[in-house]
Amino acid sequence: MTGVDRDIITRIVEEAHEALEESKSIISMGRDDFIRCRRARYSLRYSIVMLVESLLTLRGDTREGF
C-alpha cells in the first residue's frame, strides 16, 4: 500500500468515525427533543448515509444507487 492509499484510507476511517460520533450525540438527545428538532433528524440521516458510504468505500464497493 502506498502513502497515498494510507492517506485515503485514514480520511475515510476518520469520516466514518465522525459520522458515528455525530450519530451517538444525536441519539443521546431525549426522544421528544429529537422528534421536535428537524435539524437533528436530518443530521442523523446524513450521518448514517456518510457512515454507510464510508464503510462501503473501505470494503471496495463503489456502486452508485441501489
Secondary structure, 3 states (H helix, E strand, C coil): CCHHHHHHHHHHHHHHHHHHHHHHHHHCCCHHHHHHCHHHHHHHHHHHHHHHHHHHHHHCCCCCCC
